[in-house]
Amino acid sequence: MADVYNIGELMRVLPDDPLVIDIGANAGFFDILLLSKIKNAQIYAYEPLSSNIERMRSVASSNRRFDKSVIINPFAVTGASCEMLRLYAQDTEDNQVVASSLKGFNTDNTKELWIPAISLSEIMANIPKAKIDLLKMDCEGSEYDIVLNTPPDVVRRIERMLVEVHDVDSQFNIDTFSRYLGELGYDVNYTSINGFCYALEACKK
């Protein structure tokens, strides 16, 4: 597995008890990795797929640190508020990683699902701390809706972001995404994962 989140550097810049939002938590792989390095992290994990949620809850039931530190939320996350979000997913009950709100994002996504949704603004409104130390997003194209349709003053409460960004088209791509974050006052850098996907880091200036 490639260390696309640069966990060693992350350890040096995060506080000893970071508040983390993980959007697209899958089975909690990133959360497990982070907690192995920073044991006092508090993580709000959001994952829409039931098979992934079941695996994450299985991890929580057998790992006291994970169970104590990770709050599992079975929701899709949006920018614009809505009650339900349509996802396109693989037709399988197994763990999966490419479900997306974008039709045609992956040719294997032949199954339509309607998932309860919560906006990033609603998440932030329910978190009492003034700032979020880290937002990690791996949500297969929904990063655009989440960031672009969340009010800028809400986004600016986030100190640091780690985002998997996908080139979707001429409007939604790594250049426009990173430029927008720069306009909000973030230092942005990114590296290519493959031909259309990038690991982006944004740090508040």
Phi and psi restraints in degrees (value plus and minus 20) as a CYANA .aco file:
   2 ALA   PHI     -98.6   -58.6
   2 ALA   PSI     121.5   161.5
   3 ASP   PHI    -105.0   -65.0
   3 ASP   PSI      49.3    89.3
   4 VAL   PHI     -89.8   -49.8
   4 VAL   PSI     -37.5     2.5
   5 TYR   PHI    -115.2   -75.2
   5 TYR   PSI     -19.8    20.2
   6 ASN   PHI      30.7    70.7
   6 ASN   PSI      39.9    79.9
   7 ILE   PHI     -82.3   -42.3
   7 ILE   PSI     -50.9   -10.9
   8 GLY   PHI     -83.2   -43.2
   8 GLY   PSI     -65.3   -25.3
   9 GLU   PHI     -87.3   -47.3
   9 GLU   PSI     -56.7   -16.7
  10 LEU   PHI     -80.7   -40.7
  10 LEU   PSI     -59.8   -19.8
  11 MET   PHI     -79.6   -39.6
  11 MET   PSI     -54.2   -14.2
  12 ARG   PHI     -96.8   -56.8
  12 ARG   PSI     -44.2    -4.2
  13 VAL   PHI    -126.0   -86.0
  13 VAL   PSI     -39.4     0.6
  14 LEU   PHI    -102.8   -62.8
  14 LEU   PSI     130.9   170.9
  15 PRO   PHI     -88.4   -48.4
  15 PRO   PSI     153.1   193.1
  16 ASP   PHI     -89.5   -49.5
  16 ASP   PSI     -40.6    -0.6
  17 ASP   PHI    -152.9  -112.9
  17 ASP   PSI      43.1    83.1
  18 PRO   PHI     -89.6   -49.6
  18 PRO   PSI     128.3   168.3
  19 LEU   PHI    -118.1   -78.1
  19 LEU   PSI     101.5   141.5
  20 VAL   PHI    -145.6  -105.6
  20 VAL   PSI     116.7   156.7
  21 ILE   PHI    -130.9   -90.9
  21 ILE   PSI     105.7   145.7
  22 ASP   PHI    -135.3   -95.3
  22 ASP   PSI      86.6   126.6
  23 ILE   PHI    -121.3   -81.3
  23 ILE   PSI      99.5   139.5
  24 GLY   PHI      65.9   105.9
  24 GLY   PSI      33.8    73.8
  25 ALA   PHI     -94.3   -54.3
  25 ALA   PSI     -35.3     4.7
  26 ASN   PHI      34.9    74.9
  26 ASN   PSI    -145.9  -105.9
  27 ALA   PHI    -117.3   -77.3
  27 ALA   PSI      -5.7    34.3
  28 GLY   PHI      69.4   109.4
  28 GLY   PSI       0.2    40.2
  29 PHE   PHI     -80.3   -40.3
  29 PHE   PSI     -67.1   -27.1
  30 PHE   PHI     -83.8   -43.8
  30 PHE   PSI     -60.7   -20.7
  31 ASP   PHI     -83.9   -43.9
  31 ASP   PSI     -60.6   -20.6
  32 ILE   PHI     -81.9   -41.9
  32 ILE   PSI     -64.9   -24.9
  33 LEU   PHI     -82.6   -42.6
  33 LEU   PSI     -66.0   -26.0
  34 LEU   PHI     -83.8   -43.8
  34 LEU   PSI     -62.8   -22.8
  35 LEU   PHI     -88.9   -48.9
  35 LEU   PSI     -44.1    -4.1
  36 SER   PHI     -90.6   -50.6
  36 SER   PSI     -38.8     1.2
  37 LYS   PHI    -126.9   -86.9
  37 LYS   PSI     -55.9   -15.9
  38 ILE   PHI    -148.5  -108.5
  38 ILE   PSI      72.3   112.3
  39 LYS   PHI     -89.7   -49.7
  39 LYS   PSI     -40.1    -0.1
  40 ASN   PHI    -118.1   -78.1
  40 ASN   PSI      -4.7    35.3
  41 ALA   PHI     -85.8   -45.8
  41 ALA   PSI     123.1   163.1
  42 GLN   PHI    -133.1   -93.1
  42 GLN   PSI     100.3   140.3
  43 ILE   PHI    -141.6  -101.6
  43 ILE   PSI     108.9   148.9
  44 TYR   PHI    -121.3   -81.3
  44 TYR   PSI      88.8   128.8
  45 ALA   PHI    -123.7   -83.7
  45 ALA   PSI     108.9   148.9
  46 TYR   PHI    -138.4   -98.4
  46 TYR   PSI     104.5   144.5
  47 GLU   PHI    -166.0  -126.0
  47 GLU   PSI     105.6   145.6
  48 PRO   PHI    -105.4   -65.4
  48 PRO   PSI     -41.4    -1.4
  49 LEU   PHI    -112.6   -72.6
  49 LEU   PSI     109.9   149.9
  50 SER   PHI     -83.4   -43.4
  50 SER   PSI     -56.2   -16.2
  51 SER   PHI     -85.0   -45.0
  51 SER   PSI     -58.4   -18.4
  52 ASN   PHI     -90.6   -50.6
  52 ASN   PSI     -59.0   -19.0
  53 ILE   PHI     -81.2   -41.2
  53 ILE   PSI     -63.1   -23.1
  54 GLU   PHI     -80.9   -40.9
  54 GLU   PSI     -60.6   -20.6
  55 ARG   PHI     -88.7   -48.7
  55 ARG   PSI     -58.7   -18.7
  56 MET   PHI     -86.0   -46.0
  56 MET   PSI     -59.2   -19.2
  57 ARG   PHI     -88.8   -48.8
  57 ARG   PSI     -51.2   -11.2
  58 SER   PHI     -84.6   -44.6
  58 SER   PSI     -61.7   -21.7
  59 VAL   PHI     -81.5   -41.5
  59 VAL   PSI     -64.3   -24.3
  60 ALA   PHI     -82.4   -42.4
  60 ALA   PSI     -57.5   -17.5
  61 SER   PHI     -89.4   -49.4
  61 SER   PSI     -41.3    -1.3
  62 SER   PHI    -130.2   -90.2
  62 SER   PSI     -16.5    23.5
  63 ASN   PHI    -157.6  -117.6
  63 ASN   PSI      87.5   127.5
  64 ARG   PHI     -82.7   -42.7
  64 ARG   PSI     -57.9   -17.9
  65 ARG   PHI     -85.1   -45.1
  65 ARG   PSI     -64.6   -24.6
  66 PHE   PHI     -82.4   -42.4
  66 PHE   PSI     -66.0   -26.0
  67 ASP   PHI     -81.2   -41.2
  67 ASP   PSI     -57.3   -17.3
  68 LYS   PHI     -97.0   -57.0
  68 LYS   PSI     -54.8   -14.8
  69 SER   PHI    -118.5   -78.5
  69 SER   PSI     -39.5     0.5
  70 VAL   PHI    -132.9   -92.9
  70 VAL   PSI     101.6   141.6
  71 ILE   PHI    -116.8   -76.8
  71 ILE   PSI      93.5   133.5
  72 ILE   PHI    -109.7   -69.7
  72 ILE   PSI     106.3   146.3
  73 ASN   PHI    -143.7  -103.7
  73 ASN   PSI      95.3   135.3
  74 PRO   PHI    -104.8   -64.8
  74 PRO   PSI      44.9    84.9
  75 PHE   PHI    -152.9  -112.9
  75 PHE   PSI     131.0   171.0
  76 ALA   PHI    -102.2   -62.2
  76 ALA   PSI     125.5   165.5
  77 VAL   PHI    -127.1   -87.1
  77 VAL   PSI     118.2   158.2
  78 THR   PHI    -147.4  -107.4
  78 THR   PSI     152.0   192.0
  79 GLY   PHI    -114.5   -74.5
  79 GLY   PSI     -80.1   -40.1
  80 ALA   PHI     -94.4   -54.4
  80 ALA   PSI     112.8   152.8
  81 SER   PHI     -88.2   -48.2
  81 SER   PSI     115.5   155.5
  82 CYS   PHI    -176.5  -136.5
  82 CYS   PSI     136.0   176.0
  83 GLU   PHI     -98.9   -58.9
  83 GLU   PSI     -57.9   -17.9
  84 MET   PHI    -154.4  -114.4
  84 MET   PSI     125.3   165.3
  85 LEU   PHI    -144.4  -104.4
  85 LEU   PSI     115.1   155.1
  86 ARG   PHI    -104.4   -64.4
  86 ARG   PSI     105.6   145.6
  87 LEU   PHI    -135.1   -95.1
  87 LEU   PSI     129.7   169.7
  88 TYR   PHI    -129.6   -89.6
  88 TYR   PSI     102.3   142.3
  89 ALA   PHI    -154.3  -114.3
  89 ALA   PSI     147.4   187.4
  90 GLN   PHI     -89.4   -49.4
  90 GLN   PSI     127.2   167.2
  91 ASP   PHI    -104.3   -64.3
  91 ASP   PSI      52.4    92.4
  92 THR   PHI    -170.0  -130.0
  92 THR   PSI     134.3   174.3
  93 GLU   PHI    -114.7   -74.7
  93 GLU   PSI     -21.5    18.5
  94 ASP   PHI    -102.3   -62.3
  94 ASP   PSI     148.5   188.5
  95 ASN   PHI     -76.0   -36.0
  95 ASN   PSI     117.4   157.4
  96 GLN   PHI    -164.0  -124.0
  96 GLN   PSI     139.5   179.5
  97 VAL   PHI    -147.4  -107.4
  97 VAL   PSI     -22.2    17.8
  98 VAL   PHI    -139.1   -99.1
  98 VAL   PSI      -6.2    33.8
  99 ALA   PHI     -81.0   -41.0
  99 ALA   PSI     121.5   161.5
 100 SER   PHI    -167.9  -127.9
 100 SER   PSI     133.8   173.8
 101 SER   PHI    -100.1   -60.1
 101 SER   PSI     -27.6    12.4
 102 LEU   PHI    -116.4   -76.4
 102 LEU   PSI      99.4   139.4
 103 LYS   PHI     -86.3   -46.3
 103 LYS   PSI     113.8   153.8
 104 GLY   PHI      65.0   105.0
 104 GLY   PSI     -16.4    23.6
 105 PHE   PHI     -80.5   -40.5
 105 PHE   PSI     -60.9   -20.9
 106 ASN   PHI    -159.2  -119.2
 106 ASN   PSI     114.2   154.2
 107 THR   PHI     -85.1   -45.1
 107 THR   PSI     -39.0     1.0
 108 ASP   PHI    -100.7   -60.7
 108 ASP   PSI     -31.0     9.0
 109 ASN   PHI    -103.9   -63.9
 109 ASN   PSI      61.3   101.3
 110 THR   PHI    -121.5   -81.5
 110 THR   PSI     -24.6    15.4
 111 LYS   PHI    -129.4   -89.4
 111 LYS   PSI     112.7   152.7
 112 GLU   PHI    -117.3   -77.3
 112 GLU   PSI     114.6   154.6
 113 LEU   PHI    -150.5  -110.5
 113 LEU   PSI     122.7   162.7
 114 TRP   PHI    -127.0   -87.0
 114 TRP   PSI     102.4   142.4
 115 ILE   PHI    -140.5  -100.5
 115 ILE   PSI     117.5   157.5
 116 PRO   PHI     -77.0   -37.0
 116 PRO   PSI     119.8   159.8
 117 ALA   PHI    -145.9  -105.9
 117 ALA   PSI     135.5   175.5
 118 ILE   PHI    -161.6  -121.6
 118 ILE   PSI     120.5   160.5
 119 SER   PHI    -105.1   -65.1
 119 SER   PSI     137.4   177.4
 120 LEU   PHI     -81.4   -41.4
 120 LEU   PSI     -55.6   -15.6
 121 SER   PHI     -81.5   -41.5
 121 SER   PSI     -60.8   -20.8
 122 GLU   PHI     -86.6   -46.6
 122 GLU   PSI     -59.5   -19.5
 123 ILE   PHI     -80.4   -40.4
 123 ILE   PSI     -69.1   -29.1
 124 MET   PHI     -85.3   -45.3
 124 MET   PSI     -54.8   -14.8
 125 ALA   PHI     -84.7   -44.7
 125 ALA   PSI     -46.8    -6.8
 126 ASN   PHI    -113.4   -73.4
 126 ASN   PSI     -17.8    22.2
 127 ILE   PHI    -124.2   -84.2
 127 ILE   PSI      98.3   138.3
 128 PRO   PHI     -89.6   -49.6
 128 PRO   PSI     -48.0    -8.0
 129 LYS   PHI     -85.9   -45.9
 129 LYS   PSI     127.3   167.3
 130 ALA   PHI     -89.3   -49.3
 130 ALA   PSI     -48.2    -8.2
 131 LYS   PHI    -154.7  -114.7
 131 LYS   PSI     136.0   176.0
 132 ILE   PHI    -126.7   -86.7
 132 ILE   PSI     106.7   146.7
 133 ASP   PHI     -91.6   -51.6
 133 ASP   PSI     -55.2   -15.2
 134 LEU   PHI    -170.8  -130.8
 134 LEU   PSI     111.6   151.6
 135 LEU   PHI    -133.2   -93.2
 135 LEU   PSI      99.8   139.8
 136 LYS   PHI    -129.2   -89.2
 136 LYS   PSI     109.5   149.5
 137 MET   PHI    -149.5  -109.5
 137 MET   PSI     109.5   149.5
 138 ASP   PHI    -162.4  -122.4
 138 ASP   PSI      62.6   102.6
 139 CYS   PHI    -152.3  -112.3
 139 CYS   PSI       7.3    47.3
 140 GLU   PHI      31.1    71.1
 140 GLU   PSI      34.2    74.2
 141 GLY   PHI      81.7   121.7
 141 GLY   PSI     -40.8    -0.8
 142 SER   PHI     -94.6   -54.6
 142 SER   PSI     -27.2    12.8
 143 GLU   PHI     -77.3   -37.3
 143 GLU   PSI     -50.0   -10.0
 144 TYR   PHI     -89.8   -49.8
 144 TYR   PSI     -70.7   -30.7
 145 ASP   PHI     -78.8   -38.8
 145 ASP   PSI     -65.0   -25.0
 146 ILE   PHI     -83.1   -43.1
 146 ILE   PSI     -67.9   -27.9
 147 VAL   PHI    -100.4   -60.4
 147 VAL   PSI     -66.0   -26.0
 148 LEU   PHI     -92.0   -52.0
 148 LEU   PSI     -47.6    -7.6
 149 ASN   PHI    -123.3   -83.3
 149 ASN   PSI      -7.9    32.1
 150 THR   PHI    -120.5   -80.5
 150 THR   PSI     114.1   154.1
 151 PRO   PHI     -73.7   -33.7
 151 PRO   PSI     117.7   157.7
 152 PRO   PHI     -74.2   -34.2
 152 PRO   PSI     -56.6   -16.6
 153 ASP   PHI     -87.0   -47.0
 153 ASP   PSI     -47.4    -7.4
 154 VAL   PHI     -94.5   -54.5
 154 VAL   PSI     -65.0   -25.0
 155 VAL   PHI     -78.4   -38.4
 155 VAL   PSI     -59.1   -19.1
 156 ARG   PHI     -88.4   -48.4
 156 ARG   PSI     -28.1    11.9
 157 ARG   PHI     -94.4   -54.4
 157 ARG   PSI     -29.4    10.6
 158 ILE   PHI    -114.1   -74.1
 158 ILE   PSI     102.8   142.8
 159 GLU   PHI     -97.1   -57.1
 159 GLU   PSI     -57.7   -17.7
 160 ARG   PHI    -166.8  -126.8
 160 ARG   PSI     122.8   162.8
 161 MET   PHI    -148.0  -108.0
 161 MET   PSI     122.3   162.3
 162 LEU   PHI    -143.1  -103.1
 162 LEU   PSI      94.5   134.5
 163 VAL   PHI    -152.1  -112.1
 163 VAL   PSI     111.7   151.7
 164 GLU   PHI    -105.4   -65.4
 164 GLU   PSI      93.3   133.3
 165 VAL   PHI    -129.3   -89.3
 165 VAL   PSI     113.5   153.5
 166 HIS   PHI    -131.6   -91.6
 166 HIS   PSI     116.6   156.6
 167 ASP   PHI     -94.3   -54.3
 167 ASP   PSI      92.4   132.4
 168 VAL   PHI    -117.4   -77.4
 168 VAL   PSI     -70.2   -30.2
 169 ASP   PHI    -181.3  -141.3
 169 ASP   PSI    -185.6  -145.6
 170 SER   PHI     -89.4   -49.4
 170 SER   PSI     -38.5     1.5
 171 GLN   PHI    -113.7   -73.7
 171 GLN   PSI     -59.2   -19.2
 172 PHE   PHI    -133.9   -93.9
 172 PHE   PSI      80.5   120.5
 173 ASN   PHI    -174.6  -134.6
 173 ASN   PSI     154.5   194.5
 174 ILE   PHI     -79.8   -39.8
 174 ILE   PSI     -54.2   -14.2
 175 ASP   PHI     -87.6   -47.6
 175 ASP   PSI     -67.4   -27.4
 176 THR   PHI     -88.7   -48.7
 176 THR   PSI     -56.3   -16.3
 177 PHE   PHI     -85.8   -45.8
 177 PHE   PSI     -68.4   -28.4
 178 SER   PHI     -88.4   -48.4
 178 SER   PSI     -54.7   -14.7
 179 ARG   PHI     -84.2   -44.2
 179 ARG   PSI     -61.4   -21.4
 180 TYR   PHI     -83.4   -43.4
 180 TYR   PSI     -64.8   -24.8
 181 LEU   PHI     -83.0   -43.0
 181 LEU   PSI     -56.3   -16.3
 182 GLY   PHI     -81.4   -41.4
 182 GLY   PSI     -59.2   -19.2
 183 GLU   PHI     -86.4   -46.4
 183 GLU   PSI     -46.6    -6.6
 184 LEU   PHI    -102.6   -62.6
 184 LEU   PSI     -25.2    14.8
 185 GLY   PHI      82.7   122.7
 185 GLY   PSI       8.3    48.3
 186 TYR   PHI    -131.2   -91.2
 186 TYR   PSI     123.9   163.9
 187 ASP   PHI    -102.5   -62.5
 187 ASP   PSI     109.2   149.2
 188 VAL   PHI    -145.8  -105.8
 188 VAL   PSI     115.0   155.0
 189 ASN   PHI    -162.4  -122.4
 189 ASN   PSI     136.0   176.0
 190 TYR   PHI    -172.8  -132.8
 190 TYR   PSI     137.3   177.3
 191 THR   PHI    -151.0  -111.0
 191 THR   PSI     131.3   171.3
 192 SER   PHI     -97.6   -57.6
 192 SER   PSI     114.6   154.6
 193 ILE   PHI    -114.1   -74.1
 193 ILE   PSI     -64.5   -24.5
 194 ASN   PHI    -171.0  -131.0
 194 ASN   PSI    -181.2  -141.2
 195 GLY   PHI     -86.2   -46.2
 195 GLY   PSI     -42.2    -2.2
 196 PHE   PHI    -153.8  -113.8
 196 PHE   PSI     -10.2    29.8
 197 CYS   PHI    -150.8  -110.8
 197 CYS   PSI     119.3   159.3
 198 TYR   PHI    -153.3  -113.3
 198 TYR   PSI     128.0   168.0
 199 ALA   PHI    -116.3   -76.3
 199 ALA   PSI      92.4   132.4
 200 LEU   PHI    -129.3   -89.3
 200 LEU   PSI     118.0   158.0
 201 GLU   PHI    -141.7  -101.7
 201 GLU   PSI     110.9   150.9
 202 ALA   PHI    -147.2  -107.2
 202 ALA   PSI     108.7   148.7
 203 CYS   PHI    -143.9  -103.9
 203 CYS   PSI     112.4   152.4
 204 LYS   PHI     -85.4   -45.4
 204 LYS   PSI     112.3   152.3
